[in-house]
Every structure is written in C-alpha cells, then in structure tokens.
C-alpha cells in the first residue's frame, strides 16, 4: 500500500482540509463494498485498540441515508459515536457524507479509482476539519485505520 497525506488550514485554530491518498491491492468494486457494508466495516473500522461491533453500524447507502458508527475502546469500553448523512453516491466510484454531532458540518468524500492490476487508489478528502482532528495523534489514528483496512482487504482478496 502506498500512502500520501496532506493537511491545510489558515492557522492552527481554523477549520482545515485533510486529504489521504492510498493504493490498495484489491479491486475497486471490492474496496467500495468493504467501505459501505456493515459486515465488512465491523472487521476493520478504527485504529488498533478500537472495535466497531456490527450492531454499532447503520448504513443506508442512498443520498440522504445514514452512515452511523459507534467505535468502542477495547480497554475501557468508552464509546465514540459518529453520525453522517450521505450527500452524494456514485457506486463504486464515489461517495460523500456530511457529519453531524461533535463535528457538525465536516464533510468527507472518497473517490475510488481503478488503477489496473486489481489495485485501487482512494482519495479521501475531509473539509471543515477541526484542528483537534488534524493533530499528529488524530493523523496517526487515521493512518493506523488505513493499515487495518489494508490488512483486512488482504484476507478477502
């Protein structure tokens, strides 16, 4: 897997943008399916030390539909809910959703690009990202989540 991550903002307190580019050794339709199906998501969603049980995932894969997860800290049991609403869908090429709750207004879009040879490039863009979500710790958590996803894909391809 190859990785590129960029972050931008006007200053440390401003809302900014984060872009993650990844190449996965899996066909793009499978990568899309794994990111949009609860039975797949529960196998990898979150960084090491966190889990997202199947019963904590709701996906209504349609514009206006819900994308909801509740990650659980495996050591403490602390829960981290996330709620979004799909704003754009073009399966298996593109999806976008808008967050509500703690990060109301943050948007995430993911482009899935077939680069041949059974490999997929994803470009994940997040905008209106609070500074805390762009911290080195948060970026390391996202990086670790992508590694978990890559490892999971290797078990199903």
HELIX and SHEET records of a PDB file:
HELIX    1   1 UNK A   28  UNK A   36  1                                   9    
HELIX    2   2 UNK A   38  UNK A   41  1                                   4    
HELIX    3   3 UNK A   54  UNK A   56  5                                   3    
HELIX    4   4 UNK A  101  UNK A  103  5                                   3    
HELIX    5   5 UNK A  131  UNK A  134  5                                   4    
HELIX    6   6 UNK A  136  UNK A  156  1                                  21    
SHEET    1   A 8 UNK A   2  UNK A   8  0                                        
SHEET    2   A 8 UNK A  16  UNK A  24 -1                                        
SHEET    3   A 8 UNK A 119  UNK A 129 -1                                        
SHEET    4   A 8 UNK A 107  UNK A 116 -1                                        
SHEET    5   A 8 UNK A  94  UNK A 100 -1                                        
SHEET    6   A 8 UNK A  79  UNK A  90 -1                                        
SHEET    7   A 8 UNK A  66  UNK A  73 -1                                        
SHEET    8   A 8 UNK A  50  UNK A  51 -1                                        
SHEET    1   B 8 UNK A   2  UNK A   8  0                                        
SHEET    2   B 8 UNK A  16  UNK A  24 -1                                        
SHEET    3   B 8 UNK A 119  UNK A 129 -1                                        
SHEET    4   B 8 UNK A 107  UNK A 116 -1                                        
SHEET    5   B 8 UNK A  94  UNK A 100 -1                                        
SHEET    6   B 8 UNK A  79  UNK A  90 -1                                        
SHEET    7   B 8 UNK A  66  UNK A  73 -1                                        
SHEET    8   B 8 UNK A  57  UNK A  59 -1                                        
END                                                                             
